[in-house]
Amino acid sequence: MTDTPTARDPDGQITVEQRGAVLLIGIDRPEKRNGFTPAMFTQLARACTRLEDSSDLFVGLLHAHGEHFSAGVDLAKIAPLRQAGLPLYPPEEVDPFNLRGRLRRKPMVVALKGISFTLAVELALASEICVAADNCRFAQQEVARGIMPTCGATIRLPQRAGWGQAMKFLLTGDEFTAREALAMGLVQEVVPAGQEFARAWHYAQRIAAQAPLAVQATLENARLALGSGPQAAAEVLEAQQRRLYATADVQEGIRSFAEKRPAVFRGM
Protein backbone atom coordinates (compact mmCIF):
# COMPACT_ATOMS: atom_id res chain seq x y z
CA MET A 1 0.00 0.00 0.00
CA THR A 2 1.54 3.31 -1.11
CA ASP A 3 0.62 6.80 0.06
CA THR A 4 3.19 8.60 -2.11
CA PRO A 5 2.16 12.03 -3.46
CA THR A 6 2.22 12.18 -7.26
CA ALA A 7 2.92 15.88 -7.94
CA ARG A 8 6.42 17.27 -7.44
CA ASP A 9 6.57 19.88 -4.71
CA PRO A 10 9.46 22.40 -4.67
CA ASP A 11 9.50 22.05 -0.89
CA GLY A 12 10.01 18.30 -1.22
CA GLN A 13 8.04 15.49 0.31
CA ILE A 14 8.29 12.37 2.42
CA THR A 15 7.05 9.26 0.63
CA VAL A 16 5.37 6.51 2.61
CA GLU A 17 4.82 2.91 1.56
CA GLN A 18 3.70 -0.06 3.62
CA ARG A 19 5.26 -3.42 2.77
CA GLY A 20 3.87 -6.03 5.09
CA ALA A 21 4.77 -5.00 8.64
CA VAL A 22 7.45 -2.55 7.45
CA LEU A 23 6.81 1.14 6.76
CA LEU A 24 9.14 2.57 4.12
CA ILE A 25 9.74 6.28 4.70
CA GLY A 26 11.50 8.06 1.83
CA ILE A 27 13.18 11.48 1.78
CA ASP A 28 12.27 12.94 -1.61
CA ARG A 29 13.82 16.22 -2.74
CA PRO A 30 16.73 14.95 -4.83
CA GLU A 31 17.08 18.13 -6.89
CA LYS A 32 18.20 19.87 -3.66
CA ARG A 33 20.19 16.92 -2.30
CA ASN A 34 17.21 16.15 -0.07
CA GLY A 35 17.67 19.33 1.95
CA PHE A 36 14.89 19.45 4.55
CA THR A 37 12.17 22.10 4.47
CA PRO A 38 9.48 22.75 7.11
CA ALA A 39 7.00 20.71 5.05
CA MET A 40 9.37 17.74 5.02
CA PHE A 41 9.87 17.89 8.79
CA THR A 42 6.09 17.83 9.28
CA GLN A 43 5.62 14.94 6.87
CA LEU A 44 8.46 12.95 8.45
CA ALA A 45 6.89 13.37 11.90
CA ARG A 46 3.53 12.25 10.53
CA ALA A 47 5.14 9.17 8.99
CA CYS A 48 6.71 8.33 12.37
CA THR A 49 3.30 8.79 13.99
CA ARG A 50 1.72 6.41 11.49
CA LEU A 51 4.40 3.83 12.31
CA GLU A 52 3.77 4.27 16.02
CA ASP A 53 -0.03 4.21 15.88
CA SER A 54 -0.58 1.39 13.36
CA SER A 55 -1.00 -2.02 14.96
CA ASP A 56 0.01 -3.80 11.74
CA LEU A 57 3.33 -1.95 11.43
CA PHE A 58 6.26 -3.30 13.46
CA VAL A 59 9.33 -1.46 12.09
CA GLY A 60 10.26 1.55 9.96
CA LEU A 61 12.88 1.82 7.21
CA LEU A 62 14.10 5.35 6.47
CA HIS A 63 15.75 5.82 3.07
CA ALA A 64 16.27 8.49 0.44
CA HIS A 65 15.38 9.05 -3.19
CA GLY A 66 18.14 10.17 -5.55
CA GLU A 67 21.91 9.92 -5.12
CA HIS A 68 22.22 11.37 -1.62
CA PHE A 69 20.56 10.78 1.72
CA SER A 70 20.43 14.44 2.78
CA ALA A 71 22.61 17.54 2.76
CA GLY A 72 20.84 18.60 5.97
CA VAL A 73 18.35 21.42 6.35
CA ASP A 74 17.50 24.05 3.76
CA LEU A 75 18.65 26.86 6.03
CA ALA A 76 17.00 29.64 4.01
CA LYS A 77 13.62 27.99 4.59
CA ILE A 78 14.25 26.76 8.14
CA ALA A 79 15.88 29.89 9.60
CA PRO A 80 12.68 32.02 9.73
CA LEU A 81 10.89 29.20 11.55
CA ARG A 82 13.66 28.85 14.12
CA GLN A 83 14.12 32.61 14.57
CA ALA A 84 10.42 32.84 15.39
CA GLY A 85 10.83 30.10 18.01
CA LEU A 86 8.47 27.74 16.17
CA PRO A 87 8.84 23.94 16.32
CA LEU A 88 10.14 21.94 13.37
CA TYR A 89 7.04 19.73 13.39
CA PRO A 90 3.63 19.66 15.12
CA PRO A 91 4.10 18.77 18.81
CA GLU A 92 1.30 16.19 18.72
CA GLU A 93 3.27 14.07 16.21
CA VAL A 94 6.02 11.58 17.08
CA ASP A 95 9.48 13.15 17.24
CA PRO A 96 11.56 11.70 14.34
CA PHE A 97 14.68 12.20 16.47
CA ASN A 98 13.18 10.57 19.55
CA LEU A 99 14.27 13.30 21.93
CA ARG A 100 11.20 15.13 23.20
CA GLY A 101 7.42 15.03 23.22
CA ARG A 102 5.92 11.88 21.70
CA LEU A 103 8.64 9.25 21.45
CA ARG A 104 8.85 6.33 19.05
CA ARG A 105 8.62 2.87 20.66
CA LYS A 106 9.05 0.90 17.43
CA PRO A 107 12.48 0.34 15.85
CA MET A 108 13.81 2.28 12.88
CA VAL A 109 16.38 1.05 10.34
CA VAL A 110 18.17 3.64 8.16
CA ALA A 111 19.84 3.28 4.75
CA LEU A 112 22.41 6.04 4.13
CA LYS A 113 24.12 6.96 0.87
CA GLY A 114 26.16 9.79 -0.64
CA ILE A 115 26.05 13.12 1.16
CA SER A 116 24.74 12.55 4.68
CA PHE A 117 25.27 15.81 6.53
CA THR A 118 24.00 17.29 9.82
CA LEU A 119 20.35 16.21 10.00
CA ALA A 120 21.28 12.90 8.33
CA VAL A 121 23.80 12.14 11.08
CA GLU A 122 21.19 12.90 13.73
CA LEU A 123 18.58 10.67 12.07
CA ALA A 124 21.19 7.88 11.98
CA LEU A 125 21.96 8.42 15.66
CA ALA A 126 18.24 8.23 16.48
CA SER A 127 17.83 4.90 14.69
CA GLU A 128 18.36 1.37 15.97
CA ILE A 129 20.29 -0.05 12.98
CA CYS A 130 22.02 2.03 10.32
CA VAL A 131 23.52 0.74 7.06
CA ALA A 132 25.80 3.07 5.09
CA ALA A 133 26.96 2.92 1.49
CA ASP A 134 30.73 3.13 1.14
CA ASN A 135 30.35 6.41 -0.76
CA CYS A 136 28.83 8.21 2.23
CA ARG A 137 30.23 11.57 3.23
CA PHE A 138 29.36 12.64 6.75
CA ALA A 139 29.66 16.01 8.47
CA GLN A 140 28.09 17.92 11.36
CA GLN A 141 28.52 21.44 9.97
CA GLU A 142 26.26 23.59 12.15
CA VAL A 143 29.13 25.51 13.79
CA ALA A 144 30.16 26.74 10.33
CA ARG A 145 26.70 28.32 9.97
CA GLY A 146 26.63 30.01 13.37
CA ILE A 147 24.29 27.47 14.96
CA MET A 148 24.56 24.18 16.86
CA PRO A 149 23.07 20.71 16.39
CA THR A 150 19.69 20.48 18.12
CA CYS A 151 18.38 17.07 17.01
CA GLY A 152 20.61 14.83 19.10
CA ALA A 153 24.21 14.98 17.84
CA THR A 154 25.56 16.73 20.97
CA ILE A 155 23.91 14.06 23.13
CA ARG A 156 24.34 10.84 21.16
CA LEU A 157 27.60 11.26 19.27
CA PRO A 158 29.69 11.53 22.49
CA GLN A 159 27.91 8.39 23.75
CA ARG A 160 28.74 6.47 20.59
CA ALA A 161 32.14 7.80 19.61
CA GLY A 162 33.61 9.01 22.89
CA TRP A 163 34.24 12.61 23.86
CA GLY A 164 37.36 13.34 21.82
CA GLN A 165 36.15 11.81 18.57
CA ALA A 166 32.76 13.51 18.88
CA MET A 167 34.28 16.91 19.58
CA LYS A 168 36.71 16.51 16.69
CA PHE A 169 33.79 16.55 14.27
CA LEU A 170 31.19 18.58 16.19
CA LEU A 171 33.55 21.52 16.80
CA THR A 172 35.29 21.59 13.40
CA GLY A 173 32.49 20.63 11.02
CA ASP A 174 35.02 18.42 9.19
CA GLU A 175 33.84 15.58 6.97
CA PHE A 176 34.35 11.92 7.82
CA THR A 177 33.95 8.71 5.85
CA ALA A 178 31.69 5.69 6.11
CA ARG A 179 34.57 3.66 7.56
CA GLU A 180 35.17 6.31 10.22
CA ALA A 181 31.43 6.33 10.97
CA LEU A 182 31.57 2.55 11.41
CA ALA A 183 34.53 2.81 13.78
CA MET A 184 32.67 5.40 15.86
CA GLY A 185 29.49 3.31 16.08
CA LEU A 186 27.41 5.83 14.10
CA VAL A 187 26.61 3.08 11.56
CA GLN A 188 26.52 -0.67 12.08
CA GLU A 189 27.47 -1.85 8.59
CA VAL A 190 29.11 -0.45 5.44
CA VAL A 191 28.20 -1.94 2.05
CA PRO A 192 29.06 -1.14 -1.57
CA ALA A 193 27.09 1.82 -2.90
CA GLY A 194 23.76 0.68 -4.30
CA GLN A 195 23.37 -2.17 -1.81
CA GLU A 196 22.46 -0.08 1.24
CA PHE A 197 18.68 -0.26 0.79
CA ALA A 198 18.66 -4.03 0.24
CA ARG A 199 20.77 -4.58 3.35
CA ALA A 200 18.61 -2.25 5.45
CA TRP A 201 15.52 -4.08 4.12
CA HIS A 202 17.07 -7.35 5.28
CA TYR A 203 17.38 -6.02 8.84
CA ALA A 204 13.89 -4.50 8.78
CA GLN A 205 12.41 -7.84 7.71
CA ARG A 206 14.37 -9.72 10.37
CA ILE A 207 13.03 -7.37 13.06
CA ALA A 208 9.49 -7.52 11.67
CA ALA A 209 9.56 -11.33 11.92
CA GLN A 210 10.09 -11.21 15.70
CA ALA A 211 7.43 -10.71 18.39
CA PRO A 212 6.71 -6.96 18.18
CA LEU A 213 5.82 -6.43 21.84
CA ALA A 214 9.04 -8.21 22.85
CA VAL A 215 11.02 -6.04 20.41
CA GLN A 216 9.45 -2.89 21.85
CA ALA A 217 10.07 -3.98 25.45
CA THR A 218 13.70 -4.80 24.64
CA LEU A 219 14.14 -1.40 23.04
CA GLU A 220 12.45 0.35 25.96
CA ASN A 221 14.66 -1.34 28.55
CA ALA A 222 17.87 -0.71 26.63
CA ARG A 223 16.99 2.98 26.25
CA LEU A 224 16.21 3.20 29.96
CA ALA A 225 19.60 1.69 30.79
CA LEU A 226 21.34 4.18 28.51
CA GLY A 227 19.44 7.20 29.77
CA SER A 228 18.90 6.44 33.45
CA GLY A 229 21.52 3.81 34.19
CA PRO A 230 21.66 0.02 34.56
CA GLN A 231 19.91 -0.04 37.95
CA ALA A 232 16.84 1.78 36.64
CA ALA A 233 16.57 -0.71 33.79
CA ALA A 234 17.10 -3.69 36.10
CA GLU A 235 14.31 -2.58 38.43
CA VAL A 236 11.65 -2.86 35.72
CA LEU A 237 12.87 -6.02 33.98
CA GLU A 238 10.65 -8.44 35.92
CA ALA A 239 7.52 -6.35 35.40
CA GLN A 240 8.21 -6.06 31.68
CA GLN A 241 8.78 -9.81 31.41
CA ARG A 242 5.55 -10.60 33.29
CA ARG A 243 3.58 -8.50 30.84
CA LEU A 244 5.17 -10.31 27.92
CA TYR A 245 4.42 -13.76 29.39
CA ALA A 246 0.74 -12.80 29.48
CA THR A 247 0.58 -12.13 25.72
CA ALA A 248 -0.77 -14.34 22.95
CA ASP A 249 2.56 -13.94 21.15
CA VAL A 250 4.31 -15.92 23.88
CA GLN A 251 1.91 -18.81 23.34
CA GLU A 252 2.57 -18.61 19.60
CA GLY A 253 6.31 -18.60 20.26
CA ILE A 254 6.01 -21.74 22.39
CA ARG A 255 3.80 -23.53 19.86
CA SER A 256 5.99 -22.63 16.90
CA PHE A 257 9.09 -23.89 18.72
CA ALA A 258 7.40 -27.20 19.54
CA GLU A 259 6.04 -27.54 15.99
CA LYS A 260 9.39 -26.57 14.42
CA ARG A 261 7.89 -23.81 12.26
CA PRO A 262 8.33 -20.04 11.95
CA ALA A 263 6.22 -18.11 14.41
CA VAL A 264 3.47 -15.78 13.20
CA PHE A 265 3.26 -12.95 15.71
CA ARG A 266 0.34 -10.53 15.98
CA GLY A 267 1.55 -8.05 18.54
CA MET A 268 -1.05 -9.25 21.06
LINPE-V583466 format. One record per backbone hydrogen bond with DSSP energy under -1.0 kcal/mol. CO is the residue of the C=O (numbers start at 1). NH is the residue of the N-H. If there is no record, write none. Layout:
BEGIN
co->[CO;CO]
nh->[NH;NH]
END
This chain:
BEGIN
co->[1;9;13;15;16;17;19;21;21;22;23;24;25;26;27;28;29;29;30;32;33;36;37;38;39;40;41;42;43;44;45;46;47;48;49;50;54;59;60;61;62;63;70;72;73;74;74;75;78;79;80;81;82;90;95;102;107;108;108;109;110;112;113;114;115;117;118;119;120;121;122;124;129;130;130;131;132;133;137;138;139;141;142;142;152;153;156;157;158;162;163;164;165;166;167;169;176;177;178;179;180;181;181;182;189;191;192;195;196;197;198;199;200;201;202;203;204;205;207;211;212;213;214;215;216;217;218;219;220;221;222;223;224;225;229;230;231;236;237;238;239;240;241;244;248;249;250;251;252;253;254;255;256;268]
nh->[18;12;28;26;3;24;22;58;59;19;61;17;63;15;65;13;32;34;33;35;71;74;41;42;43;44;45;46;47;48;49;50;51;52;53;54;57;23;109;25;111;27;117;36;75;77;78;79;82;83;84;86;85;93;98;95;60;128;129;62;131;133;69;137;70;120;122;123;124;125;126;127;110;188;189;112;191;136;116;176;118;144;145;147;156;157;160;161;162;166;167;168;169;170;171;173;138;181;182;183;184;186;187;185;132;134;195;199;200;201;202;203;204;205;206;207;208;209;210;215;216;217;218;219;220;221;222;223;224;225;226;227;228;229;233;234;235;240;241;242;243;244;245;247;252;253;254;255;256;257;258;259;261;248]
END
